[in-house]
Amino acid sequence: MSATATPLPASRARLGLRAGLLVALLLLAAMPVLNQLPVTHPLHVSDFLVSITGKWICYAILALSLDLAWGYAGILSLGHGAFFALGGYAMGMHLMRLIGPRGVYGHPVLPDFMVFLGYRELPWYWLGFDNFAFAMLMVVLVPGVLALVLGWLAFRSRITGVYLSIITQAMTYALMLAFFRNDMGFGGNNGFTDFKELLGQPLNTDTARAGLFYASLIALAASFLLCSRITRSKYGRVLTAIRDGENRVRFLGYNTTHHKLFAFVLSAMLAGVAGALYVPQVGIINPGEFSPANSIEAVIWVAVGGRGTLVGAILGAFSVNGLKTWLTSAAPDLWLFVLGGLFVLVTLFLPKGLIGLLKGRGA
């Protein structure tokens, strides 16, 4: 009897996974619509749930970007929170420039914190951020250039493993300390807040909330399709080979530095996009976003969901942040212990993450 007479379990698992993704996407897309229903309606979705889900979507893009670097290229970055924060700061600078004379001090050009600190004129690196297109370019360009420089220096020197992880963590910690300084011109400890509008639309409206929600959802879908296309290509197979045995790939004649550098830079850019979509939804950006703990938490999302799967990264971001939202309300003192324990348990007993568990059941 032919071995192809019965469907392969792996094929059934993939079909089930795709169907689940489609259902999840439709459910997410329906949330802003259901939010417009009367509060007494059984299908009404609260403003809080729409807002928190919009944040989780941004976190899912961050997790997806990290999975591209770690899950497929073997680059364990403990500094992806820095790329996320830099994208957020670029968006925040644009939003601050749009405030204009509506600020507390009424200055037509300078943000309130600059007036308070005695700035006479706008620093040169703030120029152009009143233009949306320029700001969006900086959202991807600044994290991308930083990743390019850091990656080139590290990969050409063949720095890998825990040493590279420590370097990326040191990078985000150094940026956090720098952005805390008032003389850096980024709002110091307080960062940016009190945003008024984006693209002419007031941010404190249901329309703006729904627009940002859908923009984040579209960005997540586009990022997933892009990463899926890359990882399924010949380049993606080379990346996986580098992850599993970089020296062997190098001996076969491949330039592993260029392959890893492309993945790392693209990953940083996607993280910047996630940060840019996150800031107008939460209404604030400050140096705390550079905290190394945020980058480590993103690694846990990917590990819990299942690294090297893309879908697992998204699932991990939603599930861990859902648990965090509930537990920080029910028992806030326990969250960090639960987070650490969750990482240890997944590493020891569920190395393929939640997605591996689901695929196992599908088989």
N, C-alpha and C positions, 0 to 999 in steps of 0.2 A: 504493500500500500504506500502511496506517495506520502512523503512527510508533509506536503503542503495541503493535504486533504482537509485538515482542521485548522481553524484560525489560530494564529500564534497568540499566546497570552500577552506578549509585549505589545502587539498591535491593538488588542482589546484595551489594554491599559492606556495606550496613547489616545485612542479614540475617546475613552471615558474622560481622560484628562482634558482634552480639547473641548468636549461637551461641557465639562465643569467650568472651564475658563469662560466659555461663551455665556453660560448662565450667570456666572459671577459678574461679568461685564455688564450684562443687561440689568441685573439687580442694582449695581452701582449707578448706572445711568438713570435709573428710575428714581433714585433718592431725591434729587432736587424737585422733581415733579410731584412726588408724594408729599414733599414738604409744604407745597402750596395748598394741600387739602385742609379743610377745617380741623382744628385741634381735636374736636370730638370724633372725627372720623377714625375708624379702626386701623386704617392704613397710613395715617398721618405719621410723618417722620419729623422729629424735632429739629430745631435749628442747631442744637448742640451736636446731634448725631451727624448732621450734614457737615458741620465744621470739623469735627474730629475725624470723620472719614476722609475729608479732603487732606488733612495732615497725614493720615496713614498712606494715602495714595502717593504723596511726595516721598514718604519714607520708603515706599515700595520701589520707587525709581532709584533712590539711593542704594537700596539693597541690590537691585538689579545691576547697577553699575559696579558695585563691589564684587558681585558674583562673576561678572565678566573678567575682572582682574584676578580674583582669588580662585574661583571655581574652575576657570578654563586656562588661565596663564600661570597659576600657582603663585601669584604675587599677593601675599598676605599683607595688605595695607592696614595699618592701625592709624591712618591719618585721613581717611576719606571724609571724615567730618569737617576737615579744613576746606576741602573742595566744595562741599555743601554750603559751608558758611560763607565762602568767598562769592559764590553765586548769589547767596542771600544778601550779602552786603552790596553787590552791584545793583540788584533790584532795589534795595533800600535807599541807595544813593539817588536812584531815579525818582523814587517816591518822595524823598525829601526835597528834591529840586522842584517838584510839582506843587509843593505847599505854598511857596512864594510868600506874598504879604499876608496870608491867612494864619501865619504862625503867631506865637505869643508876642514876639517883639515887632512883628509887622515888617520885617526887612524883606525887600522884594527879591533878593538873591540868596543871602546867607541863611542857612538853617538856624533855628533857635540856639542850638548848643554852641555854634560858632560865634553868634552875637554875644552870648553869655561869657564865653572864654576870651572875648576881645579881638577876634579876627577882624582885620580890616578889609580883606578881599578873599574871594574864593580860591582855595588852593588849586594849582594847575591840574592835579589829578582828578578834580571834580568837574572839570570842563567837559562839556559834551553829554553829561548824564541827564540833562533836561530833555534829550532826544531819546525816544523809546528804542529806535533801531540801534543806536549806539550803545545804549545800556544793555540790550539783549546780546549784542556782540561781545561786550565785556563779560557777560554772564558765563559764556563758554570759553572766551579767550583767556581770561585771567587764570581760572583753574587749569586750563589746558597748557598754558605756558609754564606754570609752576610745575605741573606733572612732567612736562617735557624736559625741563632743566634737571629736576630731581631724578627722573627716570634715566636720563642719558648718563648722568654722573654715576648712578648706582649700577645700572645694567652693563655699561661698558667696563666697569671695574669688577664685574661678576659678583656683586654683592647680592646675596640671596638669603632666603630663610629668615631666621629670627633677627639677623643683623639688619636686613632691610626693614623689617617690621619696627624695630627700635628707631631707625632713622625716620620713618614716616610718623611715628608717634612723637618724636622730638620736634619734628617740623610743626605739627599742629599745636603742640604746647608752646613753642616759640611764637607762633602767630597769635595765640591766645594772649600771651603776655604783652606782645606788641600792641594789639588792638585795645587792651585795657588802658593804654597811655592816652591822656587827653591831647598831648601834642601831636599825635598821629593824624588827627583830623577826622576821626571816625566815631566821635561821640563818646569815647572812653567807656567807662563802666556801664553807662546807660544805653549806649548804642543808638539806634534809630527807632522812633515810634511816632505816634500821632499822625499817621498817614491819612491823606484826604481822598485821593482819587487815583485811578489808573485808567489810561486811555479815555479820559473824560467822564468816566463813570464813578460816582461816589462809592467808596469801599464798604460803607456801612449799610448797604441795601441788599435785599434778597436777590436782586438781579446780578449784582457783583459777586455775591457768594456762589450763586449757581454757575456763573461764567467761569470763575476760577476753578470750581469743582470740575467742570467739563474740560477746561484747559489742562488740568492735571491728569484727568483720565485719558485724554487724547495723547498727552505726552507719555504716559505710562504704556499705552498700547503701542505707540510708535517706537518707544525705546525697546520694548519687548520684541517687536518685529525686526528691528535693526539688529539687536543682539542675537536673535534666533537665526537671522540670515547669515551673520558673520560666523557664528559657531558651527553652523552646518556646512560651511564652505571648506575649501581646501585649506585656507588660512586658519580656520577654526580647528581643523584636525591637527595642523602643525602646532597650534597653541597648546592643545591637549597633550601632544607628544612632549612639548617643552615642559609642561607641568609634571609629567610622569618621569622624564629623563632628559634634562636639558643637555647634558654632556653628549649623549648619544645623538641628539638632533644636531648639535653643533658639528660633530664628527661627520655627519652625513652631508655637510656643506651649507646648512641653513644659517642665516644671520639671525641668531636668537635675540640679539639686542634690539634689532628693528621690529621684530614681531612683538616682543614684550612691550616695547615702547609705544607702539601703536595702540595696543590694548589698554595700557595704563593711561595714556592721554585721553582716549575716547571715554574711558571709565570716569576720569576726572571731569570731563565736560558734561557727561550725563548727571553726575552728582551736582554740578553747578546749576543745571536746569532744575533739578529737584529743589535746591535751595531757593532759587528765584521764585518758584511757584509757591513755596512754603511761606515766605515772608508776608506777602499781602493777605494771606489767609489768617495768620496768627497776629498780625499787626505790630510786630516788633522783631528786631534783630539786634543781638548784643554779643560781646565776646564769649559769653558762655557757650555759644554754639561751637566754638573751637575746642571745647573741653575734650581731652583724650577719651573720657568715659563715653562720649557720644559715638566716637569711632569704634570703640570696643563693643558697644551695644549693637551697632550695625553688623559687626562680625557675627554676633550671637544670632541676629535675625537670619542671616544666611545659613549658619550652621544648623539652626533649629529647622528651617524649611528644607534644607538639603542643597549643599553647594554643588555647582557644576550642572544645574538643571534649569536655571532661569525661573521657571515656575515656582520652584522651591523657595527662591529668594523672596518672591512676592508673597507667597503663603506665609513665610516666616515673619516678614515685616508686619503683616496684618494680625497674625495670631499673637505674636509677642506683645505688640503695642495694644491689642485688645485686652490681653491679660494685664498689662501695665495699667491701663485706664481703670479697669475694675479694681485691681488690688491696691492701687495707690489711694483709692477712696475707701475701700473696706479695711485695709490694714497697711497703711503707708510705711510703717517701720519694717515691714517684712519684704518689701519689693526687691531690694538689692540682694538679699539672701536667696530669694526665689530665682532671681535672674542668674546668679552664679551657679546655684544648684541645677538649674535647667540646662546650662551649658555643659556642666560636668556629666549629667545624666544622658544628654544627647550624644556627647562624645563617646561615652562608654557603651551605651546600650542601643543607640539609634544613629550610627555613623552616617547613614544616608538621609537622615532627617525625616520630617513628616512626609515629604514627597516619596521617599523610599518606602515608608510604611503603606501609603496609599497604593503605590504600584505593586507592592507585595500582595495586598488584598485583591487587587485587580487581576493578578496572576492566578 
